[in-house]
Structures are given as structure tokens and as C-alpha cells.
Amino acid sequence: MDDKKIKIALFAGGTSPERAVSKSTGAAIYKALKSLGYPTVVIDPAYGKNQPADVEQIFCEKDYAEISNRNYVEAVNSSALDDIDLVFLALHGKWGEDGTVQSLLDLRGVKYTGSNVLSSSLAMDKMMSKILFQHYGIATPRWFAIDKNGVDYKSIAKIIDNSFGYPCVIKPNDQGSTVGLTICKNEDDVESAVKLAHEFANKALIEEYIDGHEMTVALLENKALPVLEIKPKHTLYDYECKYTNGMSEYVVPANIPQEASERLQEQALKAFHALGCTGYGRADFRMDTSFNTFCLEINTLPGMTSTSLVPKMAKAVGISFEELVEKIIKLSL
């Protein structure tokens, strides 16, 4: 198949709390696809069949029409995908990164970028990811999960005291981009943090806080790219630090001992394979002051914006943004 005749549908937007980030990722990827010469149609599955005539309206901050989860079925089943060779997924979070849209595309018989249904679902479910990490000997912060119904905040505080103490991290079990995440300094913070996490998920994950450094490793073509260290302006690498220019410093390759760097890359690949992921992705870690590493999660559709991490790590080994997009297409086909 002639590369430049491959027809692509770019999915961006969606209905998750990361909708705005997905639009930014989509806009960057669309620009690269145009530069590479791929015929591309852009679809926001949240609009269903009611897609705007102007592609740029999909990437605008203001929504073009009412969005709905039900519209995903219409979008995947529409005639717009009749002659498409590949769906490039620029979706993030629930309904886009959790296996939902992947299962619809599988039923439609259309190939897509990123990992398959099961791996996507496992990676989005932080609790299941941690169970598999532990099974395969991959260090991860100590944790426990709390269901939404029948919450006893005093019991939660007691478990925290007996398990790992404060500070601790409380976050939704199946969200990304630090949506709904709180660092609790003491027992007084627990109730509000759990309630916030439960606004975004049926399970709240309560996790040991690892004091140290924020590290990440991109996986591409079954290889680990150079380790990147994130130095946010805030104590936490939060939403603002992730998506606002100048709010974080990125060091790649990370200025850490070679042994620690190699261990991070090894653990990243091991975690990626533990969940059965393929193609490309990103493994996020905390590293303590003694260079011990703790895997937090795997991102199966990592961000691809101007401030995103995977493009920075790819650039460190001489891969431009356009080349990265092209590699992902070829891996997916």
C-alpha cells in the first residue's frame, strides 16, 4: 500500500473530562498528517453523525453541538469510515482510552492506533494495572481502593494510618491528567479528597505518596526512549503544569545515574508488556531520593500536544513530531 494513499480518520474530542486536551492533541496530529500528505477526515465521536463542515470547529474550545456518549456508536457506524484504512486515536480518558471506542472499531473492522481493547481497559483501570504490576514484580506505590457506595471516612483514615501514613494520594481509579487528584497532608483532607475522586469514578484509589522525582518513559517500536524528568512549578505535576507552557521544566535525558535510567527503561517495558500493550505508549513513575522507582501507570494514548512528553522523548533520539506520527501509523498497520 502506498503510504500517501493510506486514508486516515482522526478521532479527537470525545466526552471525557480530558476533552479539551484531546482537541489539542488532535490539532497537532492533524497538522502533522497534512504535512505528511495523508488524506484525513477528522471526527469527534461525541457529535455522532452531526460533524461540522469546517474541521477547525472540532478543535475549537467552544463545542459545535451537543455532545453525548451515545453518539460514539453513530460516529463509528457512519459512512465516513467506509473507505478508511486507519483511525488515528487522539482521544484521552474515559470512552476513548479505556477500550470503549476500540471495541466499536473492532466490531466495525477498522484498524486503529494504540493498544487493543483489553490492554486499553487494563491500563485505564489503575487498580487492575497495579495488581498486574505486582504480579510481574514491578514496584508500585502501596495502595487500596474504596467503592463509591457506603463510604466510611473514619475507617479510610485508619487504614491510611496503618498502611503508609501521610501525605498520601487520592485519585479516581480510571481518569487521567490528574483529574480529581488530591495530595492529602492529614486526616482532615481525606473526606473531601475521596468525594472529589468519586465525582469522576466509582472507585477512589488511595495511594502511598513517594517523595522524590516525577519520571516518565516513552515506549515506541518495543523500545524504551530516553528517560524524561518533569520539574513542575507546583508541588504536584497537576493539570495546569501539564498543559500550560512554562509551568514545568523537562529534562531529557534525565540527569540521573545511568543505572537508574536503565532500570526505569527496563521497568517501563516490563509494565507495558504486563498489560499486553502494543505500538506506543508512556509509563509514568515516581523515583525516591535513593533512586528507587515506582510505576504509577501506563498511558496507552499519551498526549501529543506542544507540551506533551512523548514527542519530547522522541526528539531526544532525533525523531521529529512528523516522523513520530508516521511511525505510529506504520506500527498500527
ZAMARGU-4260 file (C-alpha; in steps of 0.2 Angstrom, whole numbers, plus 5000, padded with zeros to 4 digits):
<rodrens>
0) 5000/5000/5000 | 5007/5017/4995 | 5009/5027/5011 | 5002/5043/5004 | 4986/5034/4998
5) 4983/5027/5016 | 4966/5036/5021 | 4965/5041/5039 | 4951/5046/5051 | 4957/5056/5066
10) 4946/5054/5081 | 4948/5069/5093 | 4937/5077/5107 | 4926/5064/5115 | 4916/5066/5131
15) 4929/5063/5145 | 4935/5077/5157 | 4950/5077/5145 | 4940/5083/5130 | 4950/5099/5129
20) 4967/5091/5130 | 4961/5078/5116 | 4956/5093/5105 | 4974/5100/5107 | 4982/5083/5103
25) 4970/5081/5088 | 4975/5098/5081 | 4994/5094/5082 | 4992/5077/5074 | 4981/5084/5061
30) 4994/5097/5056 | 5007/5083/5055 | 4996/5072/5044 | 4993/5086/5032 | 5011/5089/5031
35) 5015/5071/5028 | 5002/5071/5014 | 4989/5058/5021 | 4971/5061/5016 | 4962/5064/5033
40) 4945/5066/5039 | 4943/5072/5057 | 4929/5065/5068 | 4923/5070/5085 | 4914/5054/5091
45) 4904/5065/5104 | 4895/5073/5089 | 4890/5057/5081 | 4884/5060/5063 | 4882/5078/5066
50) 4900/5083/5061 | 4904/5101/5057 | 4909/5105/5039 | 4924/5115/5045 | 4937/5104/5053
55) 4944/5118/5063 | 4927/5119/5073 | 4931/5102/5080 | 4947/5109/5088 | 4939/5125/5094
60) 4937/5127/5113 | 4918/5130/5111 | 4908/5115/5106 | 4900/5114/5089 | 4884/5105/5095
65) 4878/5094/5110 | 4889/5080/5115 | 4884/5063/5120 | 4892/5046/5124 | 4878/5038/5113
70) 4885/5047/5098 | 4900/5036/5098 | 4890/5022/5090 | 4884/5033/5076 | 4901/5040/5073
75) 4909/5023/5071 | 4895/5017/5061 | 4894/5032/5049 | 4899/5031/5030 | 4914/5042/5034
80) 4923/5027/5039 | 4918/5017/5023 | 4935/5019/5014 | 4946/5022/5029 | 4962/5012/5032
85) 4966/5018/5049 | 4958/5028/5064 | 4971/5038/5072 | 4965/5040/5090 | 4969/5057/5098
90) 4956/5053/5112 | 4960/5054/5131 | 4952/5047/5146 | 4936/5038/5148 | 4926/5032/5132
95) 4942/5035/5122 | 4957/5027/5130 | 4948/5013/5140 | 4944/5001/5127 | 4926/5008/5123
100) 4929/5016/5106 | 4942/5002/5102 | 4929/4989/5104 | 4917/4998/5092 | 4931/5000/5079
105) 4935/4981/5081 | 4916/4977/5078 | 4917/4989/5063 | 4933/4980/5056 | 4943/4996/5056
110) 4961/4997/5062 | 4966/5010/5075 | 4982/5017/5084 | 4987/5012/5101 | 4983/4996/5111
115) 4969/4984/5109 | 4953/4983/5119 | 4959/4973/5134 | 4975/4982/5136 | 4967/4999/5135
120) 4954/4994/5148 | 4968/4987/5160 | 4979/5002/5158 | 4964/5014/5162 | 4960/5004/5177
125) 4973/5009/5189 | 4969/4996/5202 | 4970/4982/5189 | 4986/4989/5182 | 4994/4988/5200
130) 4988/4970/5203 | 4997/4965/5187 | 5012/4976/5191 | 5014/4967/5207 | 5011/4950/5199
135) 5026/4954/5187 | 5037/4961/5201 | 5036/4979/5195 | 5037/4991/5211 | 5022/5002/5213
140) 5016/5013/5227 | 5006/5004/5241 | 4988/5007/5239 | 4970/5002/5242 | 4953/5006/5233
145) 4937/5012/5240 | 4920/5010/5231 | 4908/5024/5230 | 4894/5017/5240 | 4894/5015/5259
150) 4910/5025/5262 | 4916/5026/5280 | 4929/5040/5281 | 4935/5036/5298 | 4939/5018/5293
155) 4948/5025/5277 | 4959/5037/5288 | 4963/5022/5300 | 4968/5011/5285 | 4979/5025/5279
160) 4987/5027/5296 | 4990/5008/5297 | 4997/5006/5279 | 5008/5021/5274 | 5003/5037/5283
165) 5003/5054/5276 | 5005/5063/5264 | 4995/5051/5253 | 4987/5052/5236 | 4969/5050/5232
170) 4963/5050/5214 | 4949/5042/5203 | 4953/5024/5198 | 4950/5027/5180 | 4954/5045/5175
175) 4970/5054/5168 | 4978/5071/5168 | 4977/5072/5187 | 4958/5075/5185 | 4951/5073/5203
180) 4968/5070/5211 | 4972/5077/5229 | 4988/5075/5239 | 4981/5073/5257 | 4993/5080/5271
185) 4982/5074/5285 | 4966/5065/5290 | 4956/5082/5288 | 4959/5081/5269 | 4953/5063/5267
190) 4934/5066/5266 | 4934/5080/5253 | 4948/5071/5243 | 4938/5054/5242 | 4922/5064/5237
195) 4931/5073/5223 | 4938/5057/5217 | 4921/5049/5217 | 4914/5063/5206 | 4924/5056/5192
200) 4924/5037/5196 | 4915/5023/5205 | 4932/5019/5214 | 4944/5030/5223 | 4962/5024/5223
205) 4971/5029/5239 | 4990/5028/5236 | 5006/5030/5246 | 5015/5046/5241 | 5033/5044/5235
210) 5043/5059/5239 | 5056/5062/5226 | 5055/5065/5207 | 5042/5064/5193 | 5049/5052/5179
215) 5042/5046/5163 | 5047/5034/5149 | 5040/5033/5131 | 5038/5016/5123 | 5040/5015/5104
220) 5043/5000/5092 | 5045/4989/5108 | 5059/5000/5114 | 5061/5012/5128 | 5066/5030/5124
225) 5077/5041/5135 | 5070/5044/5152 | 5062/5061/5155 | 5061/5070/5172 | 5047/5083/5175
230) 5051/5098/5186 | 5034/5106/5189 | 5032/5124/5196 | 5019/5117/5208 | 5022/5104/5221
235) 5011/5092/5211 | 5013/5089/5192 | 4994/5095/5190 | 4983/5100/5176 | 4990/5117/5175
240) 5008/5112/5175 | 5004/5098/5162 | 4996/5109/5149 | 5002/5127/5152 | 5018/5132/5143
245) 5032/5137/5155 | 5024/5129/5171 | 5035/5114/5170 | 5054/5111/5166 | 5058/5095/5156
250) 5075/5086/5157 | 5078/5073/5144 | 5089/5063/5145 | 5086/5064/5164 | 5101/5069/5174
255) 5101/5053/5185 | 5114/5039/5186 | 5115/5028/5171 | 5110/5013/5182 | 5094/5022/5187
260) 5090/5027/5170 | 5092/5009/5163 | 5081/5002/5177 | 5067/5014/5173 | 5068/5009/5155
265) 5068/4991/5159 | 5053/4993/5171 | 5044/5003/5159 | 5045/4990/5145 | 5040/4977/5158
270) 5025/4986/5164 | 5020/4989/5146 | 5021/4971/5142 | 5012/4966/5158 | 4996/4974/5152
275) 4999/4967/5134 | 5001/4985/5127 | 5007/4987/5109 | 5013/5000/5097 | 5017/5015/5108
280) 5013/5022/5125 | 5021/5030/5140 | 5025/5023/5158 | 5024/5036/5172 | 5035/5034/5188
285) 5039/5041/5205 | 5058/5040/5210 | 5063/5042/5228 | 5079/5051/5233 | 5088/5034/5234
290) 5084/5031/5215 | 5071/5018/5219 | 5057/5018/5206 | 5038/5015/5207 | 5027/5013/5192
295) 5011/5023/5193 | 5003/5019/5177 | 5004/5016/5158 | 4996/5028/5146 | 4990/5019/5130
300) 4986/5035/5121 | 4998/5048/5128 | 4996/5067/5124 | 5003/5073/5108 | 5002/5092/5111
305) 5016/5106/5110 | 5019/5102/5129 | 5017/5083/5128 | 5031/5071/5134 | 5032/5058/5121
310) 5036/5070/5107 | 5050/5077/5119 | 5057/5060/5122 | 5056/5056/5103 | 5065/5072/5099
315) 5079/5067/5111 | 5084/5052/5099 | 5081/5063/5083 | 5063/5058/5079 | 5053/5074/5074
320) 5035/5075/5078 | 5030/5071/5060 | 5042/5056/5060 | 5034/5050/5076 | 5016/5052/5069
325) 5022/5042/5053 | 5030/5028/5064 | 5014/5026/5074 | 5004/5024/5058 | 5016/5011/5051
330) 5016/5002/5068 | 4997/5002/5068 | 4995/4995/5050
</rodrens>
